[in-house]
Structure formats: C-alpha cells, structure tokens
C-alpha cells in the first residue's frame, strides 16, 4: 500500500511540475503575435511568445502608448488588467515549479532513507 501512495504522489508531483512548466514556457497567451527571428541562411522563423515575453511585449506596448503617443489610461482599458493577470500567472507558475521540484527532491530523499532502513532490517 505504501508503494501505491508513493507512486501516486510522484505522479501528482510530475503532473504539477509539467503543468507549471507548460504554463510558463509553452502556452501562448496572445494568439497571432509571434516572435520572428532570422537565421544565417536568410530564412525567417517565427515562434510563439512565452509568458515572460508576452508580459514584456504588453509592458512595452503600454510604455510606448503613454510615452510617445501621450495617451493616458482610459476607462475600460484591458492592457493593464492583462499585464497584472499575466504577472500573477507568471508568479504562480514559478512558485509551482519550485514547490513541485522541492517536493520531488523530498520524496526521493525519503524513499532513499526508507530503502536504507529496509536493507538494515534484513
């Protein structure tokens, strides 16, 4: 029974870490906006923006709008709300990755100690 509990806990930790990693580095939050890069052979490739790149893009857009265009914040402006929400998602995904990583290490240390004690009793 202890092996099933440990295995299920390990699966939950791996799924939690994977979801946090996916949220931070894989998922695209603004469809249609991509980062273009040029290679040495004059080919242009495009990649979806990661969460950090999306936040930087929206902050730059906000800065450009206020600094160069002189447009102040308008009622109903969703850009500031989106930046705040994305920063919250960013912090939660980082905290999730750290938490699940340390819980995984804790589980591995615990399993190692339990194997040592089981070998000592034999």
Secondary structure as a PSIPRED ss2 file (coil, helix, strand):
# PSIPRED VFORMAT (PSIPRED V4.0)

   1 X C   1.000  0.000  0.000
   2 X H   0.000  1.000  0.000
   3 X H   0.000  1.000  0.000
   4 X H   0.000  1.000  0.000
   5 X H   0.000  1.000  0.000
   6 X H   0.000  1.000  0.000
   7 X H   0.000  1.000  0.000
   8 X H   0.000  1.000  0.000
   9 X H   0.000  1.000  0.000
  10 X H   0.000  1.000  0.000
  11 X H   0.000  1.000  0.000
  12 X H   0.000  1.000  0.000
  13 X H   0.000  1.000  0.000
  14 X H   0.000  1.000  0.000
  15 X H   0.000  1.000  0.000
  16 X H   0.000  1.000  0.000
  17 X H   0.000  1.000  0.000
  18 X H   0.000  1.000  0.000
  19 X H   0.000  1.000  0.000
  20 X H   0.000  1.000  0.000
  21 X H   0.000  1.000  0.000
  22 X H   0.000  1.000  0.000
  23 X H   0.000  1.000  0.000
  24 X H   0.000  1.000  0.000
  25 X H   0.000  1.000  0.000
  26 X H   0.000  1.000  0.000
  27 X C   1.000  0.000  0.000
  28 X C   1.000  0.000  0.000
  29 X C   1.000  0.000  0.000
  30 X C   1.000  0.000  0.000
  31 X C   1.000  0.000  0.000
  32 X C   1.000  0.000  0.000
  33 X C   1.000  0.000  0.000
  34 X E   0.000  0.000  1.000
  35 X E   0.000  0.000  1.000
  36 X E   0.000  0.000  1.000
  37 X E   0.000  0.000  1.000
  38 X E   0.000  0.000  1.000
  39 X C   1.000  0.000  0.000
  40 X C   1.000  0.000  0.000
  41 X C   1.000  0.000  0.000
  42 X C   1.000  0.000  0.000
  43 X C   1.000  0.000  0.000
  44 X E   0.000  0.000  1.000
  45 X E   0.000  0.000  1.000
  46 X E   0.000  0.000  1.000
  47 X E   0.000  0.000  1.000
  48 X E   0.000  0.000  1.000
  49 X C   1.000  0.000  0.000
  50 X C   1.000  0.000  0.000
  51 X H   0.000  1.000  0.000
  52 X H   0.000  1.000  0.000
  53 X H   0.000  1.000  0.000
  54 X H   0.000  1.000  0.000
  55 X H   0.000  1.000  0.000
  56 X H   0.000  1.000  0.000
  57 X H   0.000  1.000  0.000
  58 X H   0.000  1.000  0.000
  59 X H   0.000  1.000  0.000
  60 X H   0.000  1.000  0.000
  61 X H   0.000  1.000  0.000
  62 X H   0.000  1.000  0.000
  63 X H   0.000  1.000  0.000
  64 X H   0.000  1.000  0.000
  65 X H   0.000  1.000  0.000
  66 X H   0.000  1.000  0.000
  67 X H   0.000  1.000  0.000
  68 X C   1.000  0.000  0.000
  69 X C   1.000  0.000  0.000
  70 X C   1.000  0.000  0.000
  71 X C   1.000  0.000  0.000
  72 X C   1.000  0.000  0.000
  73 X C   1.000  0.000  0.000
  74 X C   1.000  0.000  0.000
  75 X C   1.000  0.000  0.000
  76 X C   1.000  0.000  0.000
  77 X C   1.000  0.000  0.000
  78 X C   1.000  0.000  0.000
  79 X H   0.000  1.000  0.000
  80 X H   0.000  1.000  0.000
  81 X H   0.000  1.000  0.000
  82 X H   0.000  1.000  0.000
  83 X H   0.000  1.000  0.000
  84 X H   0.000  1.000  0.000
  85 X H   0.000  1.000  0.000
  86 X H   0.000  1.000  0.000
  87 X H   0.000  1.000  0.000
  88 X H   0.000  1.000  0.000
  89 X H   0.000  1.000  0.000
  90 X H   0.000  1.000  0.000
  91 X H   0.000  1.000  0.000
  92 X H   0.000  1.000  0.000
  93 X H   0.000  1.000  0.000
  94 X H   0.000  1.000  0.000
  95 X H   0.000  1.000  0.000
  96 X H   0.000  1.000  0.000
  97 X H   0.000  1.000  0.000
  98 X H   0.000  1.000  0.000
  99 X H   0.000  1.000  0.000
 100 X H   0.000  1.000  0.000
 101 X H   0.000  1.000  0.000
 102 X H   0.000  1.000  0.000
 103 X H   0.000  1.000  0.000
 104 X H   0.000  1.000  0.000
 105 X H   0.000  1.000  0.000
 106 X H   0.000  1.000  0.000
 107 X H   0.000  1.000  0.000
 108 X H   0.000  1.000  0.000
 109 X H   0.000  1.000  0.000
 110 X H   0.000  1.000  0.000
 111 X H   0.000  1.000  0.000
 112 X H   0.000  1.000  0.000
 113 X H   0.000  1.000  0.000
 114 X H   0.000  1.000  0.000
 115 X H   0.000  1.000  0.000
 116 X H   0.000  1.000  0.000
 117 X H   0.000  1.000  0.000
 118 X H   0.000  1.000  0.000
 119 X H   0.000  1.000  0.000
 120 X H   0.000  1.000  0.000
 121 X H   0.000  1.000  0.000
 122 X C   1.000  0.000  0.000
